[in-house]
Amino acid sequence: MAKKYRVGVAAMVHDHVWGELPHWSKLPNVELVAAGDVNQDLRDKIKERYQVPHIYNSWQEMIEQEELDIVQAASENNVCADIVEACAAKGIHVISEKPMSATVAQANRMIKAANEAKTLLLINWPTAWNPAIQEMERRILAGEIGNLFYFKQRSAHNGPKEIGCDPHFWGWLYDEEKNGAGALMDYCCYSADMCARFLGLPSQVTGFRGVFVKDYPVPDDNAIILMKYPHAFGVAEACWTQTVGYASNNPIAYGTLGSIAISGSKVIIQHPGKDTETIDAPAPQEPHRNGPEYLLHCLETGEPITGFCSAEVSRDAQEILEAGKRAADTGQTMQLPLNQ
């Protein structure tokens, strides 16, 4: 008989968890057996929607009391390292929502704990399952646009509160200690992760952040991080004050042999002397349709977690974010690797 994986949910204050739970519930070899959170309404919500049999007043109590194979972590950024360490001590694999943590020191703790316990750690980036970004990734890694020398991603909306995020979510997103910053951490992280994937760790990082629009306390509502590699630039833009859509292609990558850009669900490919090619990205294929599916695939096959969701790439993204924040706060360009 195929193994049944016992899954527990550690915290539910990261809104992405409500998009991940349907993926877990559709996997035939998974049992969603427990959940823990300090908030009664979130405990009631998961019990009502998914009939989770064992509900705990905290994620700590759940991990202590339950025999689990996998934990879906959906906590504040600064709690992720605590969850991974607690799970590693019991041999539990973890999938944790983006970004990896609030600080690079916390990210280092996560990698150390998982490596020492030989448990899997997957950082769940929604971009990893986006069909157009998957097609962009395939073509960049295949060398279709030559050597990459510029990558940019702008992530923007009108703010977590304004777009209807749960107060449990935006409550900690607006707390610098729990989040790591404001829009800078929440939204520059996507480009930081993609740049880390395609280009690695930059040699220099500078950044800017500010509160330009919000009339209530937030760490920052707009931010820019600039990354310098030996032969490339990376750009990460974040905005919590954008009330309308944007027409420009996003993300976009320029290489020595052409460019690839995303426009909605379309992938736009340009090569010198050739007509612009616009394609519909093919649908993601199993096991690359979502994080839970991919984690189980790696568990059952022994394949390592690679790409955007690997702990190593996500950890480099965390260092980029921290360097950008330090640069914004000091007015100085940061040299990488950072002094920890």
C-alpha positions, -999 to +999 in steps of 0.1 A: +000+000+000+013+035-009+024+056+020-001+081+034+016+114+044+003+130+075+002+168+071-002+195+097-006+232+092+016+254+114-001+288+117-026+303+093-018+340+094-002+339+059-032+343+035-015+321+008-023+290+029-059+292+018-048+287-017-025+258-008-050+238+013-071+228-018-039+214-034-032+193-003-068+180-002-066+168-038-035+146-033-047+110-028-017+100-006-022+129+019-041+132+051-046+167+065-046+156+102-039+187+123-036+225+124-024+249+151-028+286+154-034+311+183-064+326+166-097+310+173-114+322+140-086+307+119-089+274+138-126+274+132-121+282+095-098+253+087-120+229+108-151+239+090-137+240+055-114+209+057-128+189+086-093+188+101-096+163+131-070+177+155-070+214+162-044+230+185-041+264+202-006+269+187+016+254+161+041+245+188+015+223+206+006+206+173+042+197+164+048+185+200+016+163+201+012+150+166+031+124+145+036+143+112+054+137+080+050+172+065+042+206+079+026+234+058+039+265+075+020+298+070+033+320+097+047+355+100+081+357+082+101+360+115+085+327+128+095+305+098+129+296+112+113+285+146+089+262+128+116+247+106+139+240+136+110+225+156+101+203+126+137+193+118+141+181+154+113+156+148+122+147+112+093+165+096+096+180+061+084+216+056+068+237+029+069+273+039+053+303+022+073+330+005+096+348+013+119+325+033+120+346+065+124+381+078+162+381+079+191+363+063+202+350+097+168+333+101+171+319+065+206+305+075+190+288+105+164+271+084+189+257+060+212+245+088+183+228+106+170+210+075+204+200+063+214+185+097+181+166+100+181+156+063+146+169+059+132+187+028+125+224+029+106+240+001+099+277-001+066+281-019+068+309-045+036+314-065+058+325-094+072+289-096+038+276-108+029+304-132+028+290-167+043+321-184+071+324-159+078+287-163+081+292-201+104+322-195+125+301-172+129+272-196+140+295-224+164+315-204+181+284-189+183+269-224+203+299-236+176+311-260+184+348-254+221+343-248+238+357-217+214+375-194+224+411-187+192+426-173+163+413-154+134+433-139+102+425-121+077+450-107+052+437-082+024+461-072-011+465-059-029+491-037-019+475-004-027+444+016-055+461+036-070+478+005-072+446-017-090+427+010-063+406+027-073+391+061-065+414+090-044+386+105-022+388+074-019+425+069-015+430+106+019+414+105+028+426+070+027+461+085+050+451+114+087+455+104+100+429+129+075+403+119+077+409+081+113+421+078+102+454+061+071+465+043+064+464+006+102+458+002+100+424+018+065+415+006+070+424-031+107+430-040+111+393-030+097+380-063+124+397-084+150+389-058+141+352-061+142+352-099+175+371-100+190+346-075+177+318-097+191+331-130+221+351-118+230+340-083+242+363-056+251+398-068+283+416-059+266+449-049+231+459-039+216+493-033+180+501-025+155+528-016+123+526+003+097+551+016+062+558+027+048+579-001+010+574+001-003+555+031-017+576+059-014+549+086+018+533+099+037+510+075+074+503+073+074+513+036+048+513+009+072+517-021+107+502-026+133+496-053+163+472-050+191+473-076+215+444-080+249+445-097+264+413-110+297+411-129+279+412-162+243+420-154+218+442-135+188+430-116+159+453-106+132+446-080+103+470-076+076+469-050+045+490-045+016+490-021+000+521-035-008+513-072-045+517-078-045+508-116-028+482-137+003+487-157+007+483-194+045+474-195+057+439-199+065+423-166+088+406-158+113+411-186+147+397-193+173+410-218+201+388-231+229+391-257+207+372-282+173+387-275+146+392-249+118+375-232+089+393-215+056+384-198+024+402-206-005+386-187-006+350-198+015+357-230+052+352-235+068+377-258+101+366-275+123+389-295+154+382-315+174+406-337+162+406-373+132+384-366+095+391-360+083+393-325+069+360-313+040+360-289+029+326-275+005+313-250+025+294-223+017+257-220+000+246-189+023+234-161+028+196-160+029+173-131+047+175-107+053+213-113+017+225-109+019+236-072+041+233-042+024+204-023+026+182-055+062+191-061+072+184-025+056+150-025+073+142-058+107+150-043+099+130-012+089+099-032+116+100-059+145+113-038+150+142-063+163+174-048+142+205-046+155+228-074+146+261-090+128+291-075+116+271-045+149+256-034+161+267+000+195+278-015+180+301-041+155+314-016+183+321+009+202+341-017+170+361-024+168+368+014+203+382+014+194+404-016+164+417+003+184+424+035+211+441+015+185+463-002+169+472+031+203+480+047+212+501+017+179+520+019+183+527+056+220+537+055+223+553+021+252+531+013+257+505-014+261+470+002+289+447-008+279+410-009+282+386+008+269+406+038+286+406+072+263+385+092 
